[in-house]
Amino acid sequence: MMQKKLRCSLWLQLMTGKSSEDRYPKLSEEIDLDEKWLPLLDYLSTFGLKESHFIQIYERHMPSLQINVCSARERLEYLQSIGVKHRDIKRILLRQPQILEYTVESNLKSHTAFLIGLGIPNSRIGQIIAAAPSLFSYSVENSLKPTVRYLVEEVGIDEKNIGKVVQLSPQILVQRIDVSWNTRYLFLSRELGASRDSVVKMVTKHPQLLHYSIDDGFIPRINFLRSIGMHNGDILKVLTSLTQVNLLPFVSSLKKLSLCLC
């Protein structure tokens, strides 16, 4: 800990003595820039953040720019130590600037331990965080664990597959899973006669379908597959066997083929 404080102190001494107007002219025009923020802004600039990004952060969550630079450095170095790429830090901060306020011991480590407890390998933790940095704003005990219980007990996903499901779609931990599950299950059962087991299998293989729009995603593709003679059972097989990403080019290919045959 002493070494970290000494390193941060030495780093701060290297800061230039220029005023905020000289170093961040556009930012100074847009907001009431406090000179105390400059060391933090200089540090965050090393991750590729520019004045326009700082304005976005200010508008999204101004207190994040009031964090002591040494504390911010400790937190971002921890994220990098568990696999978050340097290039992803900028995107994470733009989406979830509050992450600068989350302490390593009482927040970051507990959430990391939760992900590992789901069976997610250490090599994938950084990717999960980069994809869904807002998970740090959710309580492990009061939000994240109940979401996992819902997926197991209400949706019916096998507990041993939860880690795999989260790796495929980290956003599943931070969305209203009860609403997204119920609306899509009811739609598929009503529209295609899908059994609960088949929908659970579908979601387990590609949980991205829980984010997939019904009106703009499912319905147009189901209507097209019907237009080329597919029945409900065949359409269910297509939806179950193909991932969300692969479904789009698959349908496009079928459309091109159908045009060629006309």
C-alpha positions as CSV (number, residue, x, y, z in Angstrom):
1,M,0.0,0.0,0.0
2,M,2.9,2.4,0.9
3,Q,4.5,1.7,-2.5
4,K,1.2,2.5,-4.3
5,K,0.9,5.8,-2.4
6,L,4.5,6.7,-3.1
7,R,4.2,5.9,-6.8
8,C,1.0,8.0,-7.0
9,S,2.7,10.9,-5.1
10,L,5.7,10.8,-7.5
11,W,3.3,10.7,-10.5
12,L,1.4,13.8,-9.2
13,Q,4.7,15.7,-9.0
14,L,5.2,15.3,-12.7
15,M,2.0,17.2,-13.4
16,T,2.5,20.4,-15.4
17,G,1.8,23.8,-13.8
18,K,-0.4,25.0,-16.6
19,S,-3.8,26.4,-15.8
20,S,-7.1,24.6,-16.6
21,E,-7.8,27.0,-19.4
22,D,-4.5,26.2,-21.0
23,R,-4.8,22.5,-20.7
24,Y,-8.6,22.0,-21.2
25,P,-9.9,25.2,-23.0
26,K,-13.1,23.6,-24.4
27,L,-13.9,21.9,-21.1
28,S,-13.3,25.2,-19.2
29,E,-15.8,26.9,-21.5
30,E,-18.5,24.3,-21.0
31,I,-18.3,23.7,-17.2
32,D,-17.1,25.3,-14.1
33,L,-13.8,23.4,-14.1
34,D,-12.2,23.1,-10.6
35,E,-8.4,23.1,-10.6
36,K,-8.4,20.2,-8.2
37,W,-9.8,18.0,-11.0
38,L,-6.8,18.4,-13.2
39,P,-4.6,15.6,-11.9
40,L,-7.6,13.2,-12.4
41,L,-8.3,14.5,-15.9
42,D,-4.6,14.2,-16.9
43,Y,-4.6,10.6,-15.7
44,L,-7.8,9.6,-17.4
45,S,-6.4,11.2,-20.6
46,T,-3.9,8.3,-20.7
47,F,-6.8,6.0,-21.5
48,G,-7.8,8.1,-24.6
49,L,-10.4,10.3,-23.0
50,K,-10.6,13.8,-24.5
51,E,-12.4,17.0,-23.5
52,S,-15.6,16.0,-25.2
53,H,-15.6,12.8,-23.1
54,F,-15.1,14.6,-19.9
55,I,-18.1,16.8,-20.7
56,Q,-20.1,13.6,-21.2
57,I,-18.9,12.2,-17.9
58,Y,-19.7,15.6,-16.2
59,E,-23.2,15.5,-17.6
60,R,-23.7,11.9,-16.7
61,H,-22.3,11.9,-13.2
62,M,-20.4,14.9,-12.1
63,P,-19.1,13.6,-8.8
64,S,-16.9,11.1,-10.6
65,L,-14.6,14.0,-11.6
66,Q,-14.2,14.9,-8.0
67,I,-12.4,11.6,-7.1
68,N,-8.8,11.8,-5.8
69,V,-6.5,10.7,-8.6
70,C,-4.7,8.2,-6.4
71,S,-8.0,6.5,-5.6
72,A,-9.1,6.4,-9.2
73,R,-5.7,5.0,-10.2
74,E,-6.0,2.2,-7.6
75,R,-9.4,1.2,-8.9
76,L,-8.6,1.3,-12.6
77,E,-5.3,-0.6,-12.0
78,Y,-7.4,-3.3,-10.1
79,L,-9.7,-3.6,-13.1
80,Q,-6.8,-4.1,-15.4
81,S,-5.3,-6.7,-13.0
82,I,-8.4,-8.9,-13.4
83,G,-8.4,-8.7,-17.2
84,V,-10.0,-5.4,-18.3
85,K,-8.1,-4.2,-21.4
86,H,-6.5,-0.7,-21.3
87,R,-8.5,0.1,-24.5
88,D,-11.8,-0.8,-22.8
89,I,-11.3,1.6,-19.9
90,K,-12.5,4.6,-21.9
91,R,-15.7,2.9,-23.0
92,I,-16.4,1.7,-19.4
93,L,-15.9,5.2,-17.9
94,L,-18.2,6.7,-20.5
95,R,-20.9,4.2,-19.8
96,Q,-20.4,3.9,-16.0
97,P,-18.3,6.8,-14.7
98,Q,-19.4,5.9,-11.1
99,I,-16.9,3.1,-11.3
100,L,-14.3,5.6,-10.2
101,E,-16.1,5.9,-6.9
102,Y,-16.4,2.1,-6.2
103,T,-13.7,1.0,-3.7
104,V,-11.6,-2.0,-4.4
105,E,-12.1,-3.8,-1.1
106,S,-15.8,-3.3,-0.5
107,N,-17.2,-3.3,-4.1
108,L,-14.9,-4.3,-6.9
109,K,-13.5,-7.4,-5.2
110,S,-16.9,-8.6,-4.0
111,H,-18.4,-8.4,-7.5
112,T,-15.4,-10.1,-9.0
113,A,-15.8,-13.0,-6.5
114,F,-19.5,-13.2,-7.3
115,L,-18.7,-13.7,-11.1
116,I,-16.0,-16.3,-10.3
117,G,-18.5,-18.1,-8.1
118,L,-20.8,-18.5,-11.1
119,G,-18.2,-20.6,-12.7
120,I,-16.8,-17.8,-15.0
121,P,-13.1,-18.4,-15.6
122,N,-10.6,-15.7,-14.6
123,S,-9.7,-15.2,-18.3
124,R,-13.2,-14.0,-19.1
125,I,-13.8,-11.7,-16.1
126,G,-12.4,-8.6,-17.8
127,Q,-14.7,-9.2,-20.8
128,I,-17.8,-9.5,-18.6
129,I,-17.0,-6.2,-16.9
130,A,-16.3,-4.4,-20.1
131,A,-19.6,-5.6,-21.5
132,A,-21.7,-4.8,-18.4
133,P,-19.8,-2.3,-16.2
134,S,-23.1,-1.3,-14.6
135,L,-23.1,-4.6,-12.6
136,F,-20.9,-2.8,-10.0
137,S,-23.8,-0.5,-9.2
138,Y,-26.0,-3.5,-8.2
139,S,-25.8,-5.1,-4.8
140,V,-24.5,-8.7,-4.9
141,E,-26.8,-9.8,-2.1
142,N,-29.9,-7.8,-3.0
143,S,-29.9,-7.8,-6.8
144,L,-27.3,-10.0,-8.5
145,K,-27.9,-13.2,-6.5
146,P,-31.7,-12.8,-6.7
147,T,-31.4,-12.5,-10.5
148,V,-29.4,-15.7,-10.7
149,R,-32.0,-17.4,-8.4
150,Y,-34.7,-16.3,-10.8
151,L,-32.9,-17.7,-13.8
152,V,-32.6,-21.0,-12.0
153,E,-35.8,-21.3,-10.1
154,E,-38.3,-19.4,-12.3
155,V,-36.9,-19.6,-15.9
156,G,-35.5,-23.1,-15.4
157,I,-31.9,-22.7,-16.6
158,D,-29.7,-25.5,-15.1
159,E,-27.5,-24.0,-12.4
160,K,-24.4,-25.5,-13.9
161,N,-25.1,-23.5,-17.1
162,I,-25.5,-20.1,-15.4
163,G,-21.8,-19.2,-15.9
164,K,-22.0,-20.0,-19.6
165,V,-25.2,-18.0,-20.0
166,V,-23.7,-14.9,-18.3
167,Q,-20.6,-15.2,-20.5
168,L,-22.8,-15.2,-23.6
169,S,-24.9,-12.3,-22.4
170,P,-23.5,-10.3,-19.3
171,Q,-26.4,-7.8,-19.6
172,I,-28.7,-10.6,-18.3
173,L,-27.5,-9.7,-14.8
174,V,-28.5,-6.1,-15.0
175,Q,-31.9,-6.2,-16.8
176,R,-35.4,-6.8,-15.6
177,I,-35.2,-10.4,-16.3
178,D,-38.7,-11.2,-15.1
179,V,-40.2,-8.9,-17.6
180,S,-38.0,-9.8,-20.6
181,W,-38.4,-13.6,-19.9
182,N,-42.2,-13.5,-19.4
183,T,-43.0,-11.4,-22.5
184,R,-40.8,-13.5,-24.8
185,Y,-41.9,-16.8,-23.4
186,L,-45.6,-15.8,-23.7
187,F,-45.0,-14.5,-27.3
188,L,-43.2,-17.7,-28.5
189,S,-45.7,-20.0,-26.8
190,R,-48.6,-18.1,-28.3
191,E,-47.1,-17.4,-31.7
192,L,-45.3,-20.7,-32.4
193,G,-46.8,-23.1,-29.8
194,A,-43.4,-23.3,-28.1
195,S,-43.2,-25.4,-25.0
196,R,-41.5,-24.0,-21.9
197,D,-38.7,-26.5,-22.2
198,S,-37.9,-25.4,-25.8
199,V,-37.8,-21.8,-24.8
200,V,-35.5,-22.5,-21.9
201,K,-33.3,-24.4,-24.2
202,M,-33.3,-21.5,-26.7
203,V,-32.4,-19.0,-23.9
204,T,-29.7,-21.2,-22.5
205,K,-28.0,-21.5,-25.9
206,H,-28.3,-17.8,-26.8
207,P,-29.6,-15.6,-23.9
208,Q,-29.2,-12.6,-26.2
209,L,-32.8,-13.5,-27.3
210,L,-34.0,-12.0,-24.0
211,H,-32.8,-8.6,-25.4
212,Y,-34.2,-9.3,-28.9
213,S,-37.0,-7.0,-29.9
214,I,-40.3,-8.8,-30.5
215,D,-41.8,-6.2,-32.9
216,D,-38.6,-5.4,-34.8
217,G,-36.8,-8.7,-34.4
218,F,-38.9,-11.8,-33.9
219,I,-42.0,-10.9,-35.8
220,P,-40.5,-9.9,-39.2
221,R,-38.3,-13.0,-39.2
222,I,-41.0,-15.4,-38.2
223,N,-43.3,-13.9,-40.9
224,F,-40.5,-14.3,-43.5
225,L,-39.9,-17.9,-42.6
226,R,-43.6,-18.6,-42.9
227,S,-43.7,-16.9,-46.3
228,I,-41.2,-19.5,-47.6
229,G,-43.3,-22.4,-46.4
230,M,-41.9,-23.1,-42.9
231,H,-44.3,-24.3,-40.2
232,N,-44.1,-23.4,-36.5
233,G,-42.1,-26.5,-35.6
234,D,-39.5,-25.7,-38.3
235,I,-39.3,-22.1,-37.2
236,L,-38.7,-23.1,-33.6
237,K,-35.8,-25.4,-34.8
238,V,-34.3,-22.4,-36.6
239,L,-34.6,-20.1,-33.6
240,T,-33.2,-22.8,-31.3
241,S,-30.3,-23.9,-33.4
242,L,-29.0,-20.5,-34.6
243,T,-27.7,-17.8,-32.4
244,Q,-29.1,-14.3,-32.5
245,V,-26.1,-13.0,-34.4
246,N,-26.2,-15.8,-37.0
247,L,-30.0,-15.5,-37.4
248,L,-29.7,-12.2,-39.2
249,P,-27.4,-13.3,-42.1
250,F,-29.2,-16.7,-42.2
251,V,-32.5,-15.0,-42.9
252,S,-30.8,-12.6,-45.4
253,S,-29.4,-15.5,-47.2
254,L,-32.8,-17.2,-47.4
255,K,-34.3,-13.9,-48.8
256,K,-31.7,-13.8,-51.5
257,L,-32.2,-17.4,-52.4
258,S,-36.0,-17.0,-52.6
259,L,-35.5,-14.0,-54.9
260,C,-33.2,-16.0,-57.2
261,L,-35.8,-18.8,-57.4
262,C,-38.6,-16.4,-58.3
